[in-house]
Amino acid sequence: MSLKPVPHIEALEEYAVTSQDVWRIEDPRAAGRVLKLDWNEAPAVHEIVRERLAEFLARPGSINWYPDVAALDLSKAIAEYLGLSPLQVLPFGGSDVALETVARTYLGPGDQVALVHPGYDNFRIYAESCGARIHRVVPGPDPLTFSMSAFIGAIRALGPVRLIYLIQPNNPVGYLAGRAELIALLQAFPDTAVIVDEAYIEFADGEPTAAPLIAQFDNLFVGRSFSKAFGMAGLRLGYVVSHHRNLAHLRKLRNGKNLTMFAQIAGTALLQNIALVRQHVERVKAGRRSFTEAFRARGGTILDSQGNFALLRVADPQEVIFRLKLEGIYVRDRSTMRGLEGMLRLTFGPPEVMARVLTAFETMPAGLWQTAR
Ligand SMILES: Cc1ncc(COP(=O)(O)O)c(C=O)c1O
């Protein structure tokens, strides 16, 4: 007889991760041609990261010593970037881990959790693994439209809710709630932990972060990532911003050994050279604009998005994914998500990257992807 896990882990529905096929491409020329547009990563590494890591590797202790568990330089650089105190930021090995720690700190068996739907599904795993009861809340008349009053109303109908999870901008839909709407949410649920996951906020017009609201609302947790605009998904770095009293509790669970010096050094270097990140973001936003316009002009359907990705509705999702893959272009199938029938999610890169994607669509039979004509 095999050992049984605790009941809520046994019942847990696994996160549906797609395989990272690109790691199995052995021919370096083929690997170099790949456009990996399926996980909302950056298309390239900021060169300063390679340089700083090469310098660091040559230093004594770089691999054989444990990292700086307090991550002091990094915390100061993040605080400066956001105009906060280092006591209000806590770095982790990825924003996933940061938000998992929030879940483990505040959730127990039977607690109700409201997750925006559609949405990034990873946080559900952490909440469920604490025994919490999950409610997927569609915040509008249909899954592609966001209305804060609908979101608040649907959560109120659940009774007492211990934690709310909102994504800004929403992955995969791409919408963004405004500052006044966030304030309305925080005011409506003053005794509920509210997570605003800002993994993609750098790509939103005006970078409308909720971070300054922590001064007013001590129930707010803002999650941020270095995997997207900062192009460091493989190094694993993210952080949470909240009232320092909340972070004192999170710190009890945090294992500082899990945040490598490689991640700390790379993250600090980019924050000290933030203009490089901003230039990259502007180029991706230019790619977002040019592709969205051109795709629509050719009879394609693509949603407006505030992230480095967007949903496309195509006539034959499986065939489109297959044909793009033959061109070395990887996109994410979202057509099996409730409310996203016929949809693919595509990560944006700079205009030259998006021109290649457009050509790949143009060379496919139009009947496979055109839905707007
Ligand atoms: C909304 C959202 N939050 C968090 C993450 C994970 O970020 P990280 O790589 O910092 O763990 C992702 C990754 O795709 C995401 O889409």
The ligand as a Gaussian input file, in Angstrom:
#p B3LYP/6-31G(d) Opt

LIG

0 1
 C        0.610000      36.207000     -13.550000
 C        1.908000      35.530000     -13.271000
 N        2.436000      35.586000     -12.058000
 C        3.604000      34.987000     -11.760000
 C        4.307000      34.286000     -12.729000
 C        5.584000      33.592000     -12.360000
 O        6.611000      34.486000     -12.212000
 P        8.025000      34.040000     -11.652000
 O        8.825000      33.535000     -12.793000
 O        8.575000      35.304000     -11.040000
 O        7.794000      32.985000     -10.604000
 C        3.798000      34.195000     -14.015000
 C        4.527000      33.434000     -15.051000
 O        4.129000      33.242000     -16.146000
 C        2.565000      34.822000     -14.292000
 O        2.010000      34.742000     -15.514000

